[in-house]
Amino acid sequence: MSKQVLLEDLPLRPFHVGVAFSGTGGQFSDGFVLGIIGIAVSMAAGPLHLNALWIGLLGAASLAGLFFGSMLAGPIANKYGRRTIFAFDMLLFAVVSAAQYFVTSPERLLVLRLVLGFILGADYVVSKSLVTEYSPRRYRGRLLSVLAAAWAAGYVGAYLAGFAMRDIGPDAWRLMLAASGIPALLILPFRLIVPESPMWLMKRGRGDEALAIIRRKFGPEVMLSTPTETPQQRRGAWSELLSPRWRKNTLVGCVFYTCQVIPYFALGTFAPKVLQALKVKDSFTGGLVYNILLFAGAVIGLVLVDKLSRRTFLIGTFYLAALGLAVLAYANFGPIGTMLAFGVFACILSAAANLEFVYPPELFPTHLRASGVGLAVASSRFGSAISTFLLPLAVQHVGIHAALGVCVAVLLFGGVFCHMLAPETGGENLSDVKSDNANDAQAIAGERHDASIATSALGSSKTRI
């Protein structure tokens, strides 16, 4: 008889890579949607009669939609599963993307951008949860970092596509916006063949279905946990995220994510305008340097994410990004030096963004994972939506240096907060993420007693998710 092996201790297999690849479509689309809007609205300003207020609103709309989508999708994914949303949300995304081509007013475009953000918020939650729960522990960081690299590729691709399409005619901005649906359609067939998370199925008491998936995809020798462990059919609730056991993890997830993305999106969305405010006349070249180094940072982060501890990577990149942005804000290097400094800042923050895909899912157990990730994403998108909306107004009224100074303060706050509270999760077995609170232990004992009959039917097929 073959020696049994835990699902999280498996070597990397093609199926693991396939699941991670199927998750890249939503991230690429998200990067494209957020990256293209800065160029598109600058071209649409005339036809749609956009002022600074409308440009800020449209730039922040998808981020605001992401806030609501991730908030609502977390509890839904915990209750009904990850797979249905994961399989079909990209089809809806493609339809709404195409509808942007036909807008005739800023109000209609605003509504569509909000809907796109809502869909992407839901996809953030289910993609991160599903890829996390299928990934072997040893390769989890790198597989989830593929999603970060896909996001950066979409963001950079949007910049290049925008400048490639800007001279094709007066409707170029419409084509830019509608093009975001293409990668979503291309990834759809790969998503349809990804099954439900076995960890989630076990948590819902559907052990037979979970074991059938494991045996079909990995073989009869693979199990979710040790034979002595029993299923815990626990249903996550928002209140549990703020319980004494999980409160710190929830706060860390929300604060680190929010402090990373506020400068990332505020400055990245309007990179050409930021460079112009810093007296760089060739904003295209400056934006190109920014985006190339942004993508390079995503690749560097992918390489480093499993070589450094999560805490070291998290805290170190906060401080380095703050230093790089402070140099950009207050040193005078001239146009070339400014472009390079802006690019180095983007490289550091893009490398750190890998943790946005890796760290939040590791902070929570299976029954809380989707809700916890959803709350962290929602918090980050709330902060980034406000900052993206305010940046054009801030540059106009208080100047670029003051605006950059606020971003430096945000990064420093994130670094200090994580230095004090962020736990290390790099070697965590997701099956061992559990409560050490006495009350939780009693509740788990009660749940085990209630589930004993169902557990015995599973025999040695197991879970301690």
N, C-alpha and C positions, 0 to 999 in steps of 0.2 A: 504494500500500500504506500502511495506517495506521501511524503512528509507534508503536513499541512503548513500553510504559510498565510500570514495576515495580508489582507488586501493592501494595507498601507506599507507593507514591507516587500511588495513585489518589485522586480526589476522593471525598468521602463519598457513598455510594449507599444506597438503601433496603435493600439486602441487608445492608450493614454494621450498620445500625440494627436490622434484624431479628435478626441474630445476638446483638447486645448485649441486646436485649429478651428473647430466649429464655433468656439467662443470668440474668435478674433473678428468675425463679421460685425458684431455689434460694436466692438471697441473701435474698429477701423471707421465704421460709419459715424460713431460719436466724434472721433477726432476730426473727420472730414466736415461734419456739420458745424462744429465749433470753430474750425479753422477757416472755413470758406466764408463765414458770415461777415468778417471784417472787410474783405475785398468786395463781396457782393453788395453790401449796403452802401459802400462808398460809390459804387456805380449806379445803384438804384436811388441815390439821394435826389437826383433830378427828376426822374419819372414818377417817383412816389412822394416827392416833396418832403423829404426827411430833414428835420433839424437835429441838433445835438441830442435833444431829449429822445427823439424817436430812434436815433442810431444807438443810443445807450440801451433803450428798451429792447430793440431787436437783437442786440448783441447778448443781452442777458436772458432772453426769453427761453431758449433751450435749457439753460442752466436752471431757471425757475421750474420748468417742466420736469427736469430731472429730480428736483426736490420732491415734488408730489408723487412722481412715479415710483421712486425708490421707497418713500414712506409707505405707500399703499401696497407695493409688491411684496415687501418683506413678510408681513403677516399672511398674505395670500399664499406665497410660496411655501411658508411653513405649514399651512393648513392643507393645501391642495397639491403641493408638489412643485418641483422645478421645471419638469420636462415640457408641459403644455405651453407655458409662456416662452420658454427657450426655443421651442420648435417653430412657433408661428408669429412671434412678434416682429421678426424681420420682414415678413410679407406685408404686414400692416405699415411698417416703417417705409417700405418702398412706395406704397400707394400714396401716403401722405407727402413723401418727398416729391413725387411727380406732380402733386397738386400745387406745389409752390410755383410751378412754371406759369400758372394761370392767374396769379394774384394781380389785383388792380388797385389795391389800397394797402397802406401800412397796417391797418387793423386786421385785415385778413391774413397778411403774412405773419403778424404777431401771434394770431391764434394757431396757425399751422406750426410755427416754431415751438409754441408751448406744447402742442400735441407730440411733436417729434421728441422733445425733451422728456415728456412723460413716458413714451415708449422706451427710450433709451435708459431711463431710470429703472424701469422694470427689468430691462435686460442686464443692467449692471448687477442687480441683486442675484438673479438666477444664474447668470454666467459665472460669476465668482463662486457662488455656492456649489454649483454642479461640478465645475472644474476642480475646485478644492476637494470635494468629497470623492472624486475618482482618482486623484493624484497620489502616487506613492510618496511617502514622507520625504524620502531622500531627494526627490525631484520636484517637490511641490513648488518651491520658490521659482525654479526655472520655468516650469510649465505655466504658472500664473504670470510670470514676467513676459511670456510671449504675448499675453493680452496687452500688457503695457507697451510693448514694442509695436503691436498692431495699432494701438491708439496713436502713438507718435507718428507712425507711417501714414495714418489717415490725416493727421493734422498737417504734416509736411506735404503730403500729396495734395491737400486742398490748396495750400499756398501755391504750389507749382501749377496745379490745374487752373487756379484763378488767373494767374498771370499769363498762362498759355491761351486762355479763352477770352481775355479781356478785349481783344481787338477784332473779334469775329462779328460784331454788330451790336445794335442797341439792346438786343435781348440777351446779351451774353450773361448778365447777372441771373437771368431766369434759368439758363442752362446750368450755371454753376450750382444753384440751389437744388435743382432737380437731380443733378448727377449723384447726389449722396445716396440715392436709392439703388444704384447699380451694385455696389459691393454687398448690400443687404440681400439682393436677389441671388447673387452668385453663391453666397454661403448657405442659403436656405436648404438645398438638398443634403448637405452634410449634417445639418441640425436634425433633420427628420429621422435619422437613423440612430441618434443618441438616446439610450433608454433612461428611465427615471433613476435617480440616485438610490442605490441600495441602502445607504445609511438612512436616508429619509424614510424609505419603505419600512425598515426595521423599527424606526421610531414610531411609526404609525401602526405597528402591530401586523404588518403585512410581510411576515418573514418568508413565507413561501415564494412570493414574487421576488423579494430581494435575492434569495438564494438561487432562484432560477436564472436571474440576470448574471450573477457572479459566476455560476457554473458555465453559462453559455459564452460569456466573454473571456473568462480567465481559467476555467478548468475546475474539476471537482475538488482539488486539493486546497483551493483558496477559501478563506473564511474571513468574516469581518472582525472577529476578536477571538479571544481564547475560549475554549469550551466551557470553562467554569463561570463565564459571565452570562448574564441574563438580559433580555430585552427590557428597556425602560421606555414605556410608551408615554412620553412626556410631551406636552403641548406647550410650546413657548408662548409667553405673553409679554406685552410691552412692560408691564410692571416688574417682571423678573429681570429685565435689563437694568433696572435701577435698584434692584435688591442689593443688600450688603455684599453678596458674593460677586456680583457682576458689575457693580457700579463703577469701579475703577476702570475696568476694561472698556466699558461703554464710553466713559469720558475720554479715555486715551484715544479710542478709535475716532470719536467725533472731533476732538481738538487737533490731533495730528493731521487728519485728512483735510480739515478746514484750513488750517494754517499753511499747508502746502499749496492748496489750489487757489487761494485768494490772489497771491502775486502771479501764479502760473497763468491763470486765465485772464486776469485784468490786464497784464502786460502783453501776454501772447496774442489775445484777440485783436488788440489794436497796436501791434508791434510797429507797423509803418508810422503811425501817428506818434508813438513814443519816441521813435528815432528822429522824426522831424522836430519834435519838441526839444530833443537833445542836440539839435543843429546838425544832424546828418542829412544832407540833401539827397543822397542816393538811397532812398528808403527801400527800393527793390533789392539792391545788393545787401543792405543791412538786414532786411527781412530774410533773405536767402541764407546768409551766414547764421542768423538766429535759428532758422528751421533745420539747417544741416546739423548744427551742433546739438539741437534739441533731439534729433533722431539718434545722433551718436551717443548722447547721454542715455537714451533708452536701451541701446545695445550694451553700453558699459554697465548699466544697472543690472541687466539680465545676467551678465557674466559674474558680477560681484554678489548678487543677492544671496546665494548659498555659500559664499566663501567668507562672508562677514556675519557676525551675529546680528540679529534683527535690531537690537538696541544700538549697537555701534553704527550701523548703517543709517538708522533713523536720526539719531542725535547728531552725528557728524555731518550729514548732508544739510540739516537745518542750519547749523552754524556756518558751514562753508557757503551756502546760498546767501545767507544774510551778509556775510563778508563781501561776496562778489557783487551783490546789489548795492551795498554801501559804497564800494569803490566806483561803481557805475554812476551813482547819484552825485557823488561829491568830488570825484577826481576829474580832471580835465585832460583827457588823452588825445583830443582831436577826433575827427570823424572815424578814422580807421581803428584807433584804440577803443573808441566808444562801441563800435560794431563788434569788435572782438570781446570786449568786456560783457556786453549784452549776451553774446553767444555763449560765453563761458558760464554765465549765470543760468542760461537756459539748459546747458549741458548738465550742470549739477542738479538742478531741480527735476529735470527729466529722468535722470538716474534714480533720484529719490522717489519718483512717481511709481516705480516698480513696487514699492511697498504698499501703495494704495490698493494693489491687486492681491498682494500676498498677506499682509499683516492683519487687516480686519477679519477675514474669515478664520484666522488662527486664534483670534481673541475669544471666540464663542463656541459653545458646544452645538451639536447638530440641531437640537430642537429650538435653539435661539439664533442659529447662524444667519438665516436669511433676514430676520428682523434686525439683528445687530448690524449686519452689513448695510441693510437698507437705511437704518438710522444714521450710520456714519456717512453714507453717500448723501443722504438728504441734508445733513448738517453742512457738508462740504459744498453742496450745490447752492444752498441758501447763502452761504458766505461769498461764494464766487459770483453768484448772480448779482448780489448787491454791489460787490466791488467792480464788476464789469460794467454795471450800469453807471456807477459813480465816476469811473476813471475819466471818461471824456469831459465830464463836468468839472472834476477836480483839476485836471490839467488846464482847463480854460480859466478857472477862478483862482486857484492858489499856486499853480505852476507845477512843472514836472518834478522838480527836486523834492518838493513837499510830498507829492504823491508817492514817489519812490521811497521816501523816508518812512511813510506809514507802512509800506510793504516790508521794509527792513524790520520794523518793530514787530510786525506779525510773525515773521520768521524767527526772530529771537524769542518771542513768547512761546512759540511752538517748541523750539529747542529746549528751553528751560523747563517747560511743563513735562515734556517727555523724559528729560533727564531725571526728573523727580519721580515720575509715576509709571513710565512705560515698562511693562513686563517683557521678558525674553520669551519668544515663542518658537524659535527656529527649529528646535529638536522635538517639538510637541507632536505626540501621536494624537490625532483627532479623536480616536476612540478613548483616550484617557483624559480629555478635557472634562473635568467634573467639578462638582461643588465640594468644598471642604467645610461648609457651614453646617452646624449641628442640626438646624431645622431642616435644611435641604436633605441631610443624610436620613432623617426620619421619614421625610416624604418619599425619598427613593426607596427606602425599605418597605414602606406601605405599597408603593407601586409594584415592587418586585413580588410581594405577596399576592396582590391582585392579578399579576400576570403569570403566576406560577403554572397554571394549567396550560396556558398558551405556550409557555416556554418549554414545558416537558414535551409538547408535541414536536418541537423543533429538534429535540435530541441534543446532539452536540453542535448543531448549527446555531449560531451564536451572534451576539453583538454586545459590545459595550461602547456605544457610539457617544 
